[in-house]
Amino acid sequence: MLPLYGQLQVLTVEPDWSTFFTGESVKLMCDMTEGKDADCYCAIRKDGQDLYPFSALKTHMTDMTTATFYKNRSLIVTDPNQRTLMISENAAEIGIQLQSDSSYTCKLGTGDESQPIRVKVEPYRPKAELRKDVAAAGGKVTLTCSTIIPSHGWKFFWYRGKKKDGLTAQDVAFLSNDRISTSQGGVYWCRGGRGNPVYYTEYSNPIVTSAAAVTLQPSWPEIYYGEALTLWCRIEGGEDFEWIYQWVVPNANAIGIQSKNEYRINYATGSHNGNYRCLGQMKNTTSSTAWSPAFNLRVSNNKLKPNLTVSPSWLSSGDSVTLNCRVKYPDVGWRFYWYKAIPNLPIKFYTMEPLPGSSNGTEQPYFIVYGQAQTAGYVCKAARGNPQSFTHPSKVKFVWSGDVQSAATLSVSPDRAQHFITDTMSLSLTCAGDSAEWTVNRFSSAGYLTRCAAWRPMTGPTCYINGRIFIDGVYWCETATGLFSNAVNITVSHNDTIVDFPVHPVTEGQPVTLRCMWTTELNLAVISFYKNDKLIQNDTRGEFFIPAVSKSDEGFYKCGRKGRMQRSAGSTSPASWMSIKGGVVEPRVAPGTGAPADYR
């Protein structure tokens, strides 16, 4: 802006911009065109009297002076809180805050008044404008800030998130005063500032540089049929803002705008398979993320079925039993639930009764039952999610006790643990005890659970099996009232040698004789007995005698025979478990309570 000259005074405006905005501050400067080197004397007058003399070549600050400024031909009243008059040599200046278009003049001392100068003021505070350009390489975003009405002198300030602190070169790359580059997602703003004191524009509208992302919560590696799950729309750097969301889901049109960033599936099935995408828009703005990459959800067509193991499988009286429930991906928030299997003969099911202390489930995949003395069946289930979704029940797994109980007893004839497959005699299994309804069960060595009725009808409490169709396995009785008998492990030998010892447990302190039996003679044979695959006797005797058994004698026994000549054929029996019966210890857990669930 060119200065306008009076006779001796020149008025100029700093800064020299073509357009100002409401609230900006400027300096009006009044200069003498002559006498610059003279010893100028200025005085402040009050009521016609000199109040205070001012010396030349010094700067004086006051709100009263003989230097006078006019706005629209009216005297500008100096406000000491906002404006300070400065007089130095042949000049004076005053700072003012602009409110509207106006003309200004000045008069210094007794000189003539300057020519007027008009200052144009826009009646509003300008707003910054932010633009986003996405670079092709590296995914970086370039942001450009400007003012809606172009004007000079602006420096631009940059913000991310809540606009608390301005960004620095450590946060983004400054390409120029009005351009930055960043690869960090978030919500960005800018504004301009100029002058002294700094006059700021309004903040720009926000720009979102983040893409939305669909995540699964809980983050399970595999989703099973019937589970409840939630898909979330996440926006990097958007935690401090309110958003509205849109979703695109399989087998449906786009879901309308909603305030929640979640898409909930209460019962997952194969119909939920497919790609999920979301978009976030800042509330009360037009700024939004890009659509998220597709999140591919796959739901298994089956419920998970855990695998239950029990240890030991054969009990000594008073043993503790460890149940271990194994699932795929065990470290994803499972809880484990433990049940006792109760026979239900009319419907040929087992019902499940929660074990004491397990009604709320356990975080650990194992559970210990103390002092178990009788044959028992166990089941486990696992659950996860909120609300919880349960797996199928595991198969029933049994711990067997060979100890004969008074309430239910299984007797075997012939009374031995091993039998020849060539036996033409029948094996009879007879249940006895306080019940009128019985069934004989068999858990085969192949892992199948069947009832006697699957082979042939029971005759009263007795199940007859022809020796030629023997199947290795554990046999026991069950009652309609939920009792289990002792169990017997029956093994069929497919060669000509078996080891013979009582099928029922031997009481501690009693003598027992193990015999090696065969169907074909072998002259000058050497008979070997083994316990847990370790040789314990090797001679021509066909018997192994223990005068007083103890718990240490419990184990797997087998025998073998071989001719003394190396060319003589030999054979070895299967191994069978010999149980030793000790004192009876009552279990330390009582029957649990709870609603039973059916399990075949």
C-alpha positions as CSV (number, residue, x, y, z in Angstrom):
1,M,0.0,0.0,0.0
2,L,1.5,3.3,-1.1
3,P,1.8,6.1,1.6
4,L,-0.3,9.1,1.1
5,Y,1.4,12.4,1.8
6,G,0.1,15.5,3.5
7,Q,2.1,18.7,3.6
8,L,4.5,17.4,6.2
9,Q,3.0,14.1,7.4
10,V,2.9,10.7,5.8
11,L,0.6,7.9,7.1
12,T,1.4,4.3,6.4
13,V,-0.1,1.0,7.5
14,E,1.9,-2.1,8.5
15,P,1.7,-4.8,7.4
16,D,1.1,-3.8,3.8
17,W,-1.6,-6.3,2.9
18,S,-4.4,-5.7,0.4
19,T,-7.0,-7.4,2.6
20,F,-7.5,-7.5,6.3
21,F,-10.0,-9.5,8.4
22,T,-12.1,-8.5,11.5
23,G,-9.9,-8.6,14.6
24,E,-6.5,-8.3,12.9
25,S,-4.0,-5.8,14.4
26,V,-2.1,-3.2,12.4
27,K,0.3,-0.3,13.0
28,L,-0.5,3.2,11.8
29,M,2.8,5.1,11.3
30,C,2.9,8.9,11.0
31,D,6.2,10.3,9.7
32,M,7.4,13.9,9.1
33,T,8.7,14.5,5.6
34,E,11.1,17.3,6.6
35,G,13.3,18.2,9.5
36,K,14.3,14.6,10.1
37,D,17.6,15.8,11.5
38,A,16.2,18.6,13.5
39,D,16.0,18.5,17.2
40,C,12.3,17.8,17.3
41,Y,10.5,18.7,20.4
42,C,7.2,17.0,21.1
43,A,5.0,17.7,24.1
44,I,2.0,16.1,25.7
45,R,-0.6,18.6,26.5
46,K,-3.4,18.4,29.0
47,D,-5.9,21.2,29.3
48,G,-3.6,23.5,27.3
49,Q,-0.5,22.9,29.5
50,D,2.6,20.9,28.8
51,L,2.3,17.8,30.9
52,Y,5.7,16.2,30.2
53,P,8.5,17.2,27.8
54,F,9.8,14.6,25.4
55,S,13.4,14.6,24.2
56,A,14.3,13.8,20.6
57,L,16.1,10.7,19.6
58,K,14.2,8.7,22.3
59,T,11.2,6.4,22.2
60,H,8.4,7.3,24.6
61,M,5.4,5.1,25.3
62,T,2.2,6.7,26.6
63,D,-1.5,7.0,25.9
64,M,-1.4,10.8,25.8
65,T,0.5,12.7,23.1
66,T,0.4,15.6,20.7
67,A,0.6,13.0,17.9
68,T,-3.0,12.6,16.8
69,F,-4.6,9.8,14.7
70,Y,-8.0,10.0,13.1
71,K,-10.4,7.4,11.8
72,N,-13.1,8.5,9.5
73,R,-12.4,12.1,10.5
74,S,-12.9,11.2,14.2
75,L,-10.2,11.2,16.8
76,I,-9.0,7.7,17.7
77,V,-9.2,7.4,21.5
78,T,-6.1,5.6,22.7
79,D,-6.9,2.6,24.9
80,P,-3.8,1.9,27.1
81,N,-4.8,-1.7,27.4
82,Q,-4.7,-2.3,23.7
83,R,-2.8,0.5,22.0
84,T,0.5,2.1,22.8
85,L,1.6,5.3,21.2
86,M,5.3,5.4,20.3
87,I,7.1,8.7,19.5
88,S,10.7,8.6,18.1
89,E,12.5,11.5,16.4
90,N,10.1,12.6,13.7
91,A,7.7,9.7,13.8
92,A,4.8,8.3,15.8
93,E,3.0,5.0,15.6
94,I,0.0,3.4,17.1
95,G,-1.3,-0.2,17.1
96,I,-5.0,-0.8,16.5
97,Q,-7.4,-3.7,16.0
98,L,-9.5,-3.6,12.9
99,Q,-13.2,-4.1,12.9
100,S,-14.5,-2.7,9.6
101,D,-13.6,-0.7,6.5
102,S,-12.2,2.7,7.6
103,S,-10.1,5.7,6.5
104,Y,-7.2,6.9,8.7
105,T,-5.2,10.2,8.9
106,C,-2.6,11.5,11.3
107,K,-1.2,14.7,12.6
108,L,2.1,15.2,14.3
109,G,2.6,18.2,16.5
110,T,1.4,21.4,14.8
111,G,1.9,20.0,11.3
112,D,-0.8,19.5,8.8
113,E,-3.0,16.4,8.8
114,S,-2.0,13.7,6.4
115,Q,-4.0,12.5,3.5
116,P,-6.5,9.8,4.4
117,I,-5.7,6.1,3.7
118,R,-8.5,3.5,3.5
119,V,-8.1,0.1,5.0
120,K,-10.4,-2.7,3.6
121,V,-11.6,-5.1,6.3
122,E,-13.5,-8.3,5.5
123,P,-16.3,-8.7,8.2
124,Y,-15.4,-12.2,9.3
125,R,-12.5,-14.4,10.5
126,P,-11.2,-16.5,7.5
127,K,-11.2,-20.3,7.6
128,A,-8.4,-22.6,6.5
129,E,-9.0,-25.2,3.9
130,L,-7.3,-28.6,3.9
131,R,-6.9,-30.9,0.9
132,K,-5.6,-34.5,0.7
133,D,-3.6,-36.1,-2.1
134,V,-2.6,-39.7,-1.8
135,A,0.8,-40.6,-3.3
136,A,1.0,-43.8,-5.4
137,A,4.3,-45.0,-3.8
138,G,4.6,-45.9,-0.2
139,G,1.0,-45.0,0.7
140,K,2.1,-41.5,2.0
141,V,-0.5,-38.8,2.1
142,T,0.2,-35.2,1.1
143,L,-1.9,-32.5,2.8
144,T,-2.1,-28.9,1.5
145,C,-3.4,-26.0,3.6
146,S,-4.7,-22.7,2.2
147,T,-7.2,-19.9,3.1
148,I,-10.6,-19.9,1.5
149,I,-10.0,-16.3,0.3
150,P,-6.4,-15.9,-1.0
151,S,-4.3,-13.3,0.8
152,H,-0.7,-12.7,1.8
153,G,1.4,-13.3,4.9
154,W,0.0,-16.6,6.2
155,K,2.1,-19.2,8.0
156,F,0.3,-22.5,8.4
157,F,0.1,-24.6,11.6
158,W,-0.6,-28.3,11.6
159,Y,-2.4,-30.6,14.1
160,R,-3.3,-34.2,14.5
161,G,-6.0,-35.5,16.8
162,K,-7.4,-33.1,19.3
163,K,-5.4,-30.1,18.1
164,K,-3.6,-29.9,21.4
165,D,-0.1,-29.3,20.2
166,G,1.2,-28.4,16.7
167,L,3.1,-30.9,14.7
168,T,6.8,-30.6,14.2
169,A,9.4,-32.1,11.8
170,Q,9.6,-35.1,14.1
171,D,6.0,-35.9,13.4
172,V,5.6,-35.2,9.7
173,A,7.7,-34.1,6.7
174,F,7.3,-30.4,5.9
175,L,7.4,-30.0,2.1
176,S,6.7,-26.3,2.2
177,N,4.9,-23.8,4.4
178,D,1.6,-25.0,3.2
179,R,2.3,-28.7,2.5
180,I,3.2,-31.7,4.6
181,S,3.6,-35.5,3.9
182,T,2.8,-38.3,6.4
183,S,2.3,-42.0,6.5
184,Q,0.7,-42.0,9.9
185,G,-3.1,-42.4,9.9
186,G,-5.2,-40.1,12.0
187,V,-7.4,-37.0,11.9
188,Y,-5.5,-33.9,10.6
189,W,-6.3,-30.1,10.8
190,C,-4.6,-26.9,9.9
191,R,-5.0,-23.2,10.4
192,G,-3.1,-20.1,9.3
193,G,-1.6,-17.3,11.3
194,R,0.0,-13.9,10.6
195,G,0.9,-10.6,12.2
196,N,2.1,-9.6,15.6
197,P,0.4,-10.5,17.8
198,V,-0.5,-13.6,15.7
199,Y,-4.0,-13.5,14.2
200,Y,-5.3,-17.0,13.5
201,T,-7.8,-18.3,10.9
202,E,-10.5,-20.7,12.0
203,Y,-9.4,-24.3,11.9
204,S,-9.9,-26.2,8.7
205,N,-12.4,-29.0,8.4
206,P,-10.7,-32.3,9.5
207,I,-9.2,-34.7,7.0
208,V,-9.1,-38.4,7.9
209,T,-6.0,-40.1,6.5
210,S,-6.7,-43.5,8.1
211,A,-8.4,-46.4,6.4
212,A,-10.9,-48.2,8.5
213,A,-10.0,-51.8,9.5
214,V,-12.3,-54.7,10.4
215,T,-11.1,-56.8,13.3
216,L,-12.5,-59.9,14.9
217,Q,-13.1,-59.9,18.7
218,P,-12.2,-62.2,20.2
219,S,-9.4,-62.8,17.8
220,W,-9.9,-66.5,17.4
221,P,-8.0,-68.5,14.7
222,E,-11.0,-70.6,14.0
223,I,-14.7,-69.9,14.4
224,Y,-17.1,-72.8,15.2
225,Y,-20.7,-73.3,14.4
226,G,-23.0,-71.6,16.9
227,E,-20.4,-69.2,18.5
228,A,-21.1,-65.6,19.3
229,L,-18.6,-63.1,18.0
230,T,-18.2,-59.4,17.2
231,L,-16.6,-57.6,14.2
232,W,-15.2,-54.2,15.0
233,C,-14.6,-51.2,12.8
234,R,-11.3,-49.7,14.0
235,I,-9.9,-46.2,12.9
236,E,-6.3,-45.5,13.5
237,G,-5.9,-42.2,15.5
238,G,-9.7,-41.8,15.7
239,E,-10.1,-42.7,19.4
240,D,-10.9,-39.2,20.6
241,F,-13.7,-38.5,18.1
242,E,-17.3,-39.5,17.6
243,W,-18.0,-41.5,14.4
244,I,-20.8,-42.9,12.5
245,Y,-20.3,-46.2,10.6
246,Q,-21.4,-48.0,7.5
247,W,-21.0,-51.8,6.9
248,V,-21.1,-54.0,3.9
249,V,-21.7,-57.7,4.9
250,P,-22.3,-60.9,3.0
251,N,-25.8,-61.8,1.8
252,A,-27.2,-58.3,2.6
253,N,-27.2,-54.8,1.2
254,A,-25.1,-52.2,2.9
255,I,-26.2,-51.6,6.5
256,G,-27.4,-48.0,7.1
257,I,-25.5,-45.5,9.1
258,Q,-25.2,-46.4,12.8
259,S,-23.5,-45.0,15.8
260,K,-21.8,-48.3,16.9
261,N,-18.5,-49.5,15.5
262,E,-19.5,-53.2,16.0
263,Y,-21.3,-55.8,14.0
264,R,-22.5,-58.6,16.2
265,I,-23.2,-62.2,15.2
266,N,-25.0,-64.1,18.0
267,Y,-25.0,-67.5,16.4
268,A,-22.4,-68.1,13.7
269,T,-23.3,-70.4,10.8
270,G,-22.0,-70.9,7.3
271,S,-24.4,-68.2,6.1
272,H,-22.0,-65.6,7.7
273,N,-19.1,-66.7,5.6
274,G,-17.7,-63.9,3.3
275,N,-16.1,-60.5,3.2
276,Y,-16.9,-57.7,5.7
277,R,-16.0,-54.0,5.1
278,C,-16.7,-50.8,7.0
279,L,-16.3,-47.0,6.7
280,G,-16.2,-44.4,9.4
281,Q,-17.4,-40.8,9.1
282,M,-16.7,-38.1,11.7
283,K,-19.9,-37.0,13.3
284,N,-21.2,-33.7,12.2
285,T,-18.6,-33.5,9.3
286,T,-18.3,-34.7,5.8
287,S,-14.8,-36.2,6.5
288,S,-14.7,-40.0,6.3
289,T,-12.2,-42.8,6.0
290,A,-11.8,-44.9,3.0
291,W,-13.6,-48.3,2.9
292,S,-11.7,-50.8,4.9
293,P,-9.9,-53.8,3.2
294,A,-12.2,-56.8,3.1
295,F,-12.1,-59.0,6.2
296,N,-12.8,-62.6,5.2
297,L,-14.8,-64.5,7.9
298,R,-15.0,-68.3,7.8
299,V,-17.2,-70.3,10.1
300,S,-16.7,-74.0,10.5
301,N,-19.8,-76.1,9.8
302,N,-19.2,-78.2,12.9
303,K,-19.0,-77.5,16.6
304,L,-15.7,-78.4,18.2
305,K,-15.5,-81.7,20.1
306,P,-12.8,-81.8,22.8
307,N,-10.8,-84.9,23.5
308,L,-10.9,-86.1,27.1
309,T,-8.1,-88.2,28.6
310,V,-8.0,-89.8,32.1
311,S,-5.1,-90.9,34.1
312,P,-4.7,-93.5,35.4
313,S,-7.2,-95.6,33.4
314,W,-7.1,-98.4,36.0
315,L,-7.6,-97.5,39.6
316,S,-6.1,-98.6,42.8
317,S,-8.4,-98.0,45.7
318,G,-8.2,-94.3,46.8
319,D,-6.3,-93.1,43.7
320,S,-6.8,-89.5,42.5
321,V,-7.9,-89.3,38.8
322,T,-6.6,-86.5,36.6
323,L,-9.0,-85.4,33.8
324,N,-7.4,-83.5,30.8
325,C,-9.7,-81.8,28.3
326,R,-7.8,-81.0,25.1
327,V,-9.0,-78.6,22.4
328,K,-7.6,-77.2,19.3
329,Y,-6.0,-73.7,19.9
330,P,-6.0,-74.0,23.7
331,D,-4.8,-70.5,24.4
332,V,-7.8,-68.5,23.2
333,G,-9.9,-68.0,26.3
334,W,-11.5,-71.4,26.9
335,R,-13.2,-72.4,30.1
336,F,-13.6,-76.1,30.9
337,Y,-16.5,-77.9,32.4
338,W,-16.4,-81.3,34.0
339,Y,-19.1,-83.9,34.4
340,K,-19.7,-87.4,35.7
341,A,-21.5,-89.7,33.2
342,I,-24.6,-91.3,34.7
343,P,-26.1,-94.3,32.9
344,N,-29.7,-93.9,31.6
345,L,-30.6,-97.4,30.5
346,P,-34.1,-96.8,29.1
347,I,-32.9,-94.3,26.5
348,K,-29.4,-95.8,26.2
349,F,-27.9,-92.4,27.0
350,Y,-25.5,-91.1,29.6
351,T,-26.7,-88.0,31.4
352,M,-24.1,-85.5,32.6
353,E,-23.9,-84.4,36.2
354,P,-21.4,-81.6,37.0
355,L,-18.5,-82.6,39.2
356,P,-18.4,-80.8,42.6
357,G,-16.4,-77.5,42.3
358,S,-16.7,-77.3,38.5
359,S,-20.0,-75.6,38.0
360,N,-18.4,-72.3,37.0
361,G,-15.8,-74.0,34.9
362,T,-12.0,-73.9,35.2
363,E,-9.4,-71.9,33.3
364,Q,-7.0,-74.9,33.4
365,P,-7.7,-77.7,31.0
366,Y,-7.4,-80.3,33.8
367,F,-9.4,-81.4,36.8
368,I,-8.5,-83.8,39.7
369,V,-11.0,-86.1,41.4
370,Y,-9.5,-87.3,44.7
371,G,-10.1,-90.7,46.3
372,Q,-11.9,-92.3,43.4
373,A,-12.5,-96.0,44.3
374,Q,-15.0,-97.3,41.7
375,T,-15.4,-97.5,38.0
376,A,-16.7,-94.2,36.7
377,G,-17.3,-92.3,33.4
378,Y,-16.4,-88.7,32.8
379,V,-17.2,-86.0,30.2
380,C,-15.8,-82.6,29.5
381,K,-17.0,-79.6,27.5
382,A,-15.3,-76.3,26.7
383,A,-16.8,-72.8,26.3
384,R,-15.7,-69.4,25.3
385,G,-17.1,-66.0,24.3
386,N,-19.7,-63.7,25.8
387,P,-22.3,-65.1,26.0
388,Q,-20.5,-68.4,26.3
389,S,-20.8,-70.9,23.4
390,F,-20.2,-74.5,24.3
391,T,-18.5,-77.2,22.4
392,H,-20.0,-80.6,21.9
393,P,-19.4,-82.9,24.9
394,S,-16.4,-85.1,24.7
395,K,-16.7,-88.8,24.4
396,V,-17.3,-90.6,27.7
397,K,-14.0,-91.7,29.1
398,F,-13.8,-94.2,31.9
399,V,-11.5,-95.0,34.8
400,W,-11.9,-98.6,35.7
401,S,-11.6,-100.3,39.1
402,G,-11.2,-104.0,39.3
403,D,-12.2,-104.0,42.9
404,V,-15.5,-105.8,43.5
405,Q,-18.1,-103.6,45.1
406,S,-21.1,-104.8,47.1
407,A,-23.6,-102.6,45.2
408,A,-22.7,-103.9,41.8
409,T,-20.5,-106.8,40.7
410,L,-19.4,-108.3,37.4
411,S,-18.3,-112.0,37.5
412,V,-16.6,-113.7,34.6
413,S,-16.6,-117.4,33.7
414,P,-14.0,-118.7,33.0
415,D,-12.3,-116.5,35.6
416,R,-9.3,-115.3,33.8
417,A,-8.1,-112.2,32.0
418,Q,-7.0,-113.8,28.7
419,H,-8.7,-116.3,26.4
420,F,-7.8,-118.1,23.2
421,I,-9.6,-117.1,20.1
422,T,-10.0,-120.8,19.3
423,D,-12.0,-121.4,22.5
424,T,-15.3,-123.0,21.7
425,M,-16.7,-122.4,25.1
426,S,-18.8,-119.3,25.9
427,L,-17.8,-116.5,28.1
428,S,-20.5,-115.4,30.6
429,L,-20.6,-112.1,32.2
430,T,-23.0,-111.9,35.1
431,C,-24.2,-108.8,36.9
432,A,-25.2,-108.9,40.5
433,G,-26.3,-106.3,43.0
434,D,-29.1,-104.1,44.2
435,S,-30.9,-103.6,40.9
436,A,-33.4,-105.4,38.8
437,E,-32.2,-103.9,35.5
438,W,-28.7,-104.4,34.2
439,T,-26.6,-104.0,31.1
440,V,-23.1,-105.2,30.3
441,N,-21.0,-102.7,28.5
442,R,-17.8,-103.1,26.5
443,F,-15.2,-100.5,25.7
444,S,-13.2,-102.1,22.9
445,S,-9.5,-101.8,22.4
446,A,-10.4,-99.8,19.2
447,G,-12.2,-97.2,21.4
448,Y,-15.8,-98.1,20.7
449,L,-18.5,-98.2,23.5
450,T,-21.2,-100.8,23.0
451,R,-23.8,-102.7,25.1
452,C,-24.4,-106.4,25.3
453,A,-27.7,-106.0,23.4
454,A,-25.6,-105.1,20.3
455,W,-24.2,-108.6,20.3
456,R,-27.1,-110.6,21.6
457,P,-30.0,-110.2,24.1
458,M,-29.1,-110.6,27.8
459,T,-30.5,-113.6,29.6
460,G,-31.5,-112.0,32.9
461,P,-28.3,-110.4,34.4
462,T,-26.0,-112.5,32.2
463,C,-24.4,-111.7,28.8
464,Y,-23.1,-114.7,26.9
465,I,-20.4,-114.3,24.2
466,N,-19.1,-117.0,21.9
467,G,-15.3,-117.2,22.3
468,R,-14.8,-117.0,18.5
469,I,-16.1,-113.5,18.3
470,F,-14.3,-112.1,21.4
471,I,-13.2,-108.6,21.1
472,D,-10.5,-107.2,23.3
473,G,-11.8,-104.6,25.8
474,V,-12.9,-103.6,29.2
475,Y,-16.3,-105.0,30.4
476,W,-18.5,-103.8,33.3
477,C,-22.1,-103.6,34.5
478,E,-24.3,-100.6,34.7
479,T,-27.6,-100.3,36.6
480,A,-30.6,-98.2,35.9
481,T,-30.0,-96.4,39.1
482,G,-26.6,-95.2,37.9
483,L,-24.3,-97.7,39.5
484,F,-21.1,-99.0,38.0
485,S,-19.7,-102.4,38.8
486,N,-16.1,-103.4,38.9
487,A,-14.5,-103.7,35.5
488,V,-12.6,-106.5,33.9
489,N,-10.1,-106.3,31.1
490,I,-10.5,-109.2,28.8
491,T,-7.9,-109.9,26.1
492,V,-8.1,-112.4,23.3
493,S,-4.9,-114.1,22.1
494,H,-4.6,-114.7,18.4
495,N,-1.6,-117.1,18.9
496,D,-1.3,-120.2,21.0
497,T,-0.1,-118.6,24.3
498,I,-1.8,-116.8,27.1
499,V,-0.9,-115.8,30.7
500,D,-3.5,-116.9,33.3
501,F,-4.2,-115.0,36.5
502,P,-7.4,-113.9,38.3
503,V,-9.5,-111.4,36.4
504,H,-10.4,-109.7,39.7
505,P,-7.9,-107.8,41.9
506,V,-5.8,-109.7,44.3
507,T,-5.9,-108.6,47.9
508,E,-2.6,-107.4,49.3
509,G,-0.8,-110.0,51.4
510,Q,-2.4,-113.0,49.5
511,P,-0.5,-115.4,47.4
512,V,-1.0,-115.5,43.6
513,T,0.2,-117.8,40.8
514,L,0.6,-116.7,37.2
515,R,0.5,-119.5,34.7
516,C,1.6,-119.6,31.1
517,M,-0.9,-121.6,29.0
518,W,-0.7,-122.8,25.4
519,T,-2.6,-124.8,22.9
520,T,0.3,-126.7,21.3
521,E,3.1,-128.5,23.0
522,L,6.7,-127.4,22.6
523,N,9.3,-129.9,23.8
524,L,12.1,-128.6,26.1
525,A,10.6,-125.1,26.1
526,V,11.9,-122.2,28.1
527,I,9.1,-120.2,29.7
528,S,9.7,-116.5,30.3
529,F,7.5,-114.1,32.4
530,Y,7.6,-110.3,32.0
531,K,6.3,-107.5,34.1
532,N,5.9,-104.2,32.3
533,D,8.1,-105.7,29.5
534,K,10.9,-106.5,31.9
535,L,12.0,-110.1,32.2
536,I,11.3,-111.4,35.8
537,Q,11.7,-115.2,35.3
538,N,13.2,-117.4,32.6
539,D,13.3,-121.2,33.2
540,T,11.3,-124.3,32.3
541,R,8.6,-123.7,34.9
542,G,5.3,-122.6,33.5
543,E,4.3,-120.7,36.6
544,F,5.4,-117.5,38.4
545,F,4.5,-117.5,42.1
546,I,4.2,-114.5,44.4
547,P,3.8,-115.6,48.0
548,A,2.3,-112.2,49.3
549,V,1.4,-109.6,46.8
550,S,1.8,-105.9,47.4
551,K,1.1,-102.7,45.5
552,S,4.5,-102.9,43.9
553,D,3.4,-106.1,42.1
554,E,0.7,-104.3,40.2
555,G,1.4,-104.0,36.5
556,F,1.1,-105.5,33.0
557,Y,2.2,-109.2,32.8
558,K,2.8,-111.5,29.9
559,C,4.6,-114.8,29.2
560,G,6.4,-116.4,26.3
561,R,7.9,-119.7,25.5
562,K,10.6,-120.8,23.1
563,G,12.3,-124.1,22.3
564,R,15.8,-124.5,23.6
565,M,17.0,-125.0,20.0
566,Q,17.2,-121.7,18.2
567,R,15.2,-123.1,15.3
568,S,12.3,-124.0,17.6
569,A,9.2,-121.8,17.1
570,G,8.0,-119.7,20.0
571,S,5.2,-117.3,20.9
572,T,4.3,-114.6,23.4
573,S,1.0,-113.9,25.1
574,P,-0.6,-110.5,25.1
575,A,0.0,-108.3,28.2
576,S,-2.8,-107.9,30.8
577,W,-3.1,-105.8,33.9
578,M,-3.1,-107.4,37.3
579,S,-4.7,-105.3,40.0
580,I,-3.8,-105.4,43.6
581,K,-6.6,-104.6,46.0
582,G,-5.8,-102.5,49.1
583,G,-7.9,-100.8,51.7
584,V,-11.0,-99.0,50.6
585,V,-10.8,-95.1,50.7
586,E,-13.9,-93.1,50.3
587,P,-13.9,-90.4,47.6
588,R,-13.3,-86.9,48.8
589,V,-15.8,-85.5,46.4
590,A,-19.6,-85.8,46.8
591,P,-22.0,-86.2,43.9
592,G,-22.5,-82.9,42.2
593,T,-25.8,-81.2,41.4
594,G,-27.1,-79.6,38.2
595,A,-29.3,-80.1,35.3
596,P,-28.2,-83.2,33.3
597,A,-27.6,-83.1,29.6
598,D,-28.1,-86.0,27.3
599,Y,-25.1,-87.7,25.7
600,R,-25.2,-90.9,23.7
